[in-house]
Amino acid sequence: MSIIERIAELLGSDPQAQQKHSAAGQGAVIATQDPFERAAGEIIGRPDFPGLRDPSSESRSSKPAHSANRAARTFRIDRDRLRRQNVITPDGERTTITESFRHIKRQILANVARPGTDAPPANLVLVTSALPGEGKTFCAINLAISIALEMDRTVLLVDADAAKPGVPKALGLEVEKGLMDVLVDRQLDLAEVLCWTDIDKLTILLAGTANQHATELLASDAMRVLLQEMTGRHRDRIVIFDSPPLLEASEAAVLAGQVGQIIVVVEAGKTSEAALKDALSRIDSSKVAGLLLNKRDGHRLGAYGYGVYG
């Protein structure tokens, strides 16, 4: 059964089909709000995924982050703010949502651990969607925090949606420079724009200054070198990209070509099958680690594809 057929079945009216997927261990229900509001999700349909390796080429030379600079750019993430948005907190209780993302991250980490010879590396993970408002930022943040709770992993969460960045608003961060600025100014060191947080092992790179040539910058040699820098010296690091929607911005397809794994967020009861097929046609399907069904209300759902899109 194809991924499209599988998600169509899950979104159909047969509750036994939904139970079948859950019983098979292929799904995990999560609750969100809009885009962190009244949502639920499930990751399904993971194809066989080849192992990938880190790039062998050296990353560009970089000045080490000075302790004073790091201290000045260490941010406290408001735990109450996270809880209000149903985002995982490091000291939170065991909930449905924490268990859901534990299932999701296990698939991601299993792919990273597989030996292989292909590139790009599997520790570069893109979270995207077909259309805006499907909850990709919510899923990217929860996935990043969940992985940060691992004993042997660190996480870099990158807001790669320069036109409509969602991470700063969700986490309450106000930082001017970020990804776009590093790509434009080769003299600007990555360490100078990273945001360290008080969530152990979680670092954030915001999108930075909006740029009309964002697609070209993300496709440039500067981006290739930056990706090597993000991963080359941090073998335990997982990099999570919060990407623009595939059908709204050309940057998404460019980013998809530079990562090893892709999670596609699908809004239950809204995303049409045509939109999903169109979105998947723009990326390498062999990289799709799964579709994450989001904003599911826990009851029987209507027929698949009744959303209207221009």
C-alpha positions as CSV (number, residue, x, y, z in Angstrom):
1,M,0.0,0.0,0.0
2,S,1.4,3.4,-1.0
3,I,1.7,6.3,1.5
4,I,-1.1,8.1,-0.3
5,E,-3.4,5.0,0.0
6,R,-2.4,4.6,3.6
7,I,-3.2,8.1,4.7
8,A,-6.4,8.1,2.6
9,E,-7.5,5.0,4.5
10,L,-6.6,6.5,7.8
11,L,-8.5,9.7,7.0
12,G,-11.5,7.7,5.8
13,S,-14.6,6.9,7.7
14,D,-13.8,3.4,8.9
15,P,-12.7,3.5,12.5
16,Q,-11.4,-0.1,12.3
17,A,-8.8,1.1,9.7
18,Q,-7.7,3.8,12.2
19,Q,-7.3,1.2,15.0
20,K,-5.5,-1.1,12.6
21,H,-2.7,1.5,12.1
22,S,-2.4,2.3,15.8
23,A,-2.3,-1.4,16.7
24,A,0.5,-2.0,14.2
25,G,2.6,0.6,15.9
26,Q,2.7,2.8,12.8
27,G,1.0,5.8,14.4
28,A,1.1,8.1,17.5
29,V,-1.7,10.5,18.4
30,I,-0.7,14.0,19.4
31,A,-2.7,17.0,20.5
32,T,-1.8,20.6,19.4
33,Q,-3.2,24.1,19.2
34,D,-3.6,26.3,16.1
35,P,-1.3,26.3,14.5
36,F,-0.9,25.0,18.0
37,E,-4.7,24.6,18.6
38,R,-7.0,21.5,18.8
39,A,-4.9,19.2,16.8
40,A,-3.9,15.7,16.7
41,G,-1.4,13.8,14.6
42,E,-0.1,10.5,13.6
43,I,3.1,9.5,11.7
44,I,2.4,6.8,9.2
45,G,3.7,5.2,6.0
46,R,7.5,5.1,6.4
47,P,9.2,3.6,3.3
48,D,12.4,1.7,3.5
49,F,15.0,4.4,4.1
50,P,18.7,4.0,3.1
51,G,21.4,4.7,5.6
52,L,23.2,8.0,5.1
53,R,26.6,9.3,6.2
54,D,28.0,12.6,7.3
55,P,29.8,14.6,4.5
56,S,33.5,13.8,4.4
57,S,34.6,17.2,3.3
58,E,35.8,19.7,5.9
59,S,33.6,22.5,7.1
60,R,34.7,26.1,6.7
61,S,36.9,27.3,9.5
62,S,35.0,29.0,12.2
63,K,35.9,31.0,15.3
64,P,35.0,29.2,18.5
65,A,32.2,30.7,20.4
66,H,33.5,32.8,23.2
67,S,32.0,32.0,26.6
68,A,30.9,35.7,27.0
69,N,29.2,35.7,23.7
70,R,27.5,32.4,24.5
71,A,26.3,33.7,27.9
72,A,24.9,36.8,26.2
73,R,22.9,34.6,23.8
74,T,21.6,32.0,26.1
75,F,17.8,32.4,26.4
76,R,15.4,31.1,28.9
77,I,12.5,29.3,27.3
78,D,9.3,30.1,29.2
79,R,7.9,26.6,30.3
80,D,4.4,28.0,31.0
81,R,4.4,29.4,27.4
82,L,5.3,26.0,26.1
83,R,2.6,24.3,28.2
84,R,-0.1,26.7,27.0
85,Q,0.8,25.7,23.4
86,N,0.8,22.0,24.2
87,V,4.6,21.9,23.5
88,I,6.8,19.3,25.3
89,T,8.6,20.6,28.4
90,P,11.8,18.9,29.7
91,D,10.3,18.6,33.2
92,G,6.7,17.9,32.1
93,E,4.7,14.8,33.0
94,R,4.4,11.8,30.8
95,T,1.5,12.7,28.4
96,T,0.0,11.5,25.1
97,I,1.9,14.2,23.3
98,T,5.3,13.3,24.8
99,E,4.8,9.6,24.0
100,S,3.7,10.5,20.5
101,F,6.9,12.3,19.7
102,R,8.9,9.6,21.3
103,H,7.5,7.2,18.7
104,I,8.2,9.7,15.9
105,K,11.8,10.5,17.0
106,R,12.6,6.7,17.3
107,Q,12.1,6.4,13.5
108,I,14.2,9.5,12.8
109,L,17.0,8.3,15.1
110,A,16.9,4.7,13.7
111,N,17.5,6.1,10.2
112,V,20.5,8.2,11.5
113,A,22.0,5.1,13.1
114,R,21.8,3.0,9.9
115,P,25.2,2.6,8.2
116,G,25.3,3.8,4.6
117,T,27.4,5.6,2.0
118,D,24.9,8.1,0.5
119,A,24.6,11.9,1.1
120,P,23.1,14.1,2.4
121,P,23.3,12.9,6.0
122,A,20.3,11.5,7.8
123,N,20.9,13.8,10.7
124,L,19.6,16.7,8.6
125,V,15.8,16.5,9.0
126,L,13.3,18.7,7.2
127,V,9.8,19.3,8.7
128,T,7.4,20.7,6.0
129,S,3.8,20.6,4.8
130,A,1.9,21.0,1.6
131,L,0.2,24.2,2.7
132,P,0.3,26.8,5.4
133,G,-1.4,26.3,8.8
134,E,-1.0,22.5,9.0
135,G,1.1,22.6,12.1
136,K,4.7,22.1,10.8
137,T,6.3,24.6,13.3
138,F,4.5,22.9,16.2
139,C,5.8,19.5,15.1
140,A,9.3,20.8,14.4
141,I,9.6,22.3,17.9
142,N,8.2,19.3,19.7
143,L,10.4,16.9,17.7
144,A,13.5,19.1,18.5
145,I,12.7,19.2,22.2
146,S,11.9,15.5,22.3
147,I,15.3,14.6,20.7
148,A,17.1,17.1,23.1
149,L,15.9,14.8,25.9
150,E,18.0,11.9,24.5
151,M,21.0,11.0,26.6
152,D,23.4,11.0,23.6
153,R,22.0,13.6,21.2
154,T,22.1,17.3,20.8
155,V,19.7,19.3,18.6
156,L,19.9,22.4,16.4
157,L,16.5,23.7,15.5
158,V,16.7,25.9,12.4
159,D,13.8,28.2,11.4
160,A,14.3,28.2,7.6
161,D,11.1,30.1,6.8
162,A,12.5,33.6,6.4
163,A,9.3,35.0,4.9
164,K,7.0,33.8,7.7
165,P,9.1,32.6,10.6
166,G,7.1,30.7,13.2
167,V,9.7,29.7,15.8
168,P,10.4,33.1,17.4
169,K,6.7,33.7,18.1
170,A,6.2,30.2,19.5
171,L,9.2,30.3,21.8
172,G,9.2,34.1,22.6
173,L,12.6,34.8,21.0
174,E,13.5,38.2,19.7
175,V,16.7,37.9,17.7
176,E,17.5,40.0,14.6
177,K,20.2,37.9,12.8
178,G,20.1,34.3,11.8
179,L,20.4,31.9,8.8
180,M,19.9,34.4,6.0
181,D,22.4,36.8,7.5
182,V,25.1,34.1,7.7
183,L,24.5,33.2,4.1
184,V,24.7,36.8,2.9
185,D,27.7,37.8,5.1
186,R,30.5,35.2,4.9
187,Q,32.4,37.1,7.6
188,L,29.5,36.5,10.1
189,D,30.3,33.5,12.1
190,L,27.6,30.9,12.8
191,A,28.4,31.0,16.6
192,E,27.5,34.7,16.6
193,V,23.9,34.1,15.7
194,L,23.1,30.9,17.4
195,C,20.7,31.0,20.3
196,W,21.6,28.7,23.2
197,T,18.7,27.9,25.5
198,D,18.2,26.7,29.0
199,I,16.8,23.5,27.6
200,D,19.8,21.3,27.8
201,K,21.2,20.3,24.4
202,L,18.8,22.5,22.4
203,T,20.3,25.3,20.3
204,I,18.3,27.4,17.9
205,L,19.1,29.2,14.7
206,L,16.4,31.7,13.7
207,A,15.7,32.7,10.1
208,G,17.2,36.2,10.3
209,T,16.7,39.0,7.9
210,A,14.1,38.3,5.2
211,N,15.7,38.2,1.7
212,Q,14.1,38.3,-1.7
213,H,16.8,35.9,-2.9
214,A,16.2,33.3,-0.1
215,T,15.8,30.4,-2.6
216,E,19.1,31.2,-4.3
217,L,20.9,31.6,-1.0
218,L,19.6,28.3,0.2
219,A,20.8,26.7,-3.0
220,S,24.3,28.3,-2.9
221,D,27.7,26.9,-2.0
222,A,27.5,29.0,1.2
223,M,24.6,26.9,2.3
224,R,26.4,23.7,1.5
225,V,29.4,24.8,3.6
226,L,27.1,25.9,6.4
227,L,25.4,22.5,6.5
228,Q,28.8,20.9,6.8
229,E,29.7,23.2,9.6
230,M,26.4,22.4,11.4
231,T,27.1,18.6,11.4
232,G,30.8,18.1,10.7
233,R,32.0,19.0,14.2
234,H,29.0,17.7,16.1
235,R,28.6,14.0,15.3
236,D,25.9,13.7,18.0
237,R,23.8,16.6,16.6
238,I,20.4,16.3,14.8
239,V,19.5,19.4,12.8
240,I,15.8,20.0,12.5
241,F,14.7,22.5,9.8
242,D,11.3,24.2,10.0
243,S,10.7,24.7,6.3
244,P,8.2,26.8,4.4
245,P,5.2,24.8,2.9
246,L,6.1,23.0,-0.3
247,L,3.3,24.5,-2.4
248,E,3.8,28.0,-1.2
249,A,7.5,28.7,-1.4
250,S,10.3,27.5,-3.7
251,E,12.7,27.4,-0.7
252,A,11.1,24.2,0.6
253,A,12.1,22.1,-2.4
254,V,15.6,23.4,-2.3
255,L,15.9,22.5,1.3
256,A,14.4,19.1,0.7
257,G,17.3,18.4,-1.7
258,Q,19.9,19.1,1.0
259,V,18.6,17.0,3.9
260,G,18.6,13.2,4.5
261,Q,15.1,12.9,6.0
262,I,11.8,14.6,5.4
263,I,8.7,14.7,7.6
264,V,5.6,15.9,5.8
265,V,2.8,17.3,8.1
266,V,-0.7,16.7,6.8
267,E,-3.7,18.4,8.4
268,A,-6.5,15.9,9.1
269,G,-9.8,16.6,7.3
270,K,-8.4,19.6,5.4
271,T,-5.4,18.7,3.2
272,S,-6.7,17.4,-0.1
273,E,-5.2,14.3,-1.7
274,A,-4.4,16.4,-4.8
275,A,-2.4,18.9,-2.7
276,L,-0.5,16.2,-0.9
277,K,0.3,14.4,-4.2
278,D,1.5,17.7,-5.7
279,A,3.7,18.4,-2.6
280,L,5.2,15.0,-2.6
281,S,6.0,15.2,-6.4
282,R,8.3,18.1,-5.6
283,I,10.6,16.2,-3.3
284,D,12.6,12.9,-3.4
285,S,10.1,10.3,-2.0
286,S,13.0,8.1,-0.9
287,K,13.8,10.7,1.8
288,V,10.3,10.8,3.2
289,A,10.6,9.3,6.7
290,G,6.9,9.6,7.2
291,L,3.7,11.6,6.9
292,L,2.6,13.1,10.2
293,L,-1.2,13.3,10.4
294,N,-1.9,16.4,12.4
295,K,-5.0,18.1,14.0
296,R,-7.0,14.8,14.3
297,D,-9.9,15.2,16.8
298,G,-9.9,11.6,17.9
299,H,-13.3,10.9,16.4
300,R,-14.4,9.5,13.1
301,L,-13.2,11.7,10.3
302,G,-15.0,12.6,7.1
303,A,-14.0,11.7,3.6
304,Y,-10.5,12.5,2.5
305,G,-9.8,15.6,0.5
306,Y,-12.8,17.9,1.1
307,G,-10.5,20.9,1.7
308,V,-10.7,23.7,-0.9
309,Y,-7.4,25.2,-2.2
310,G,-6.7,27.8,-4.7
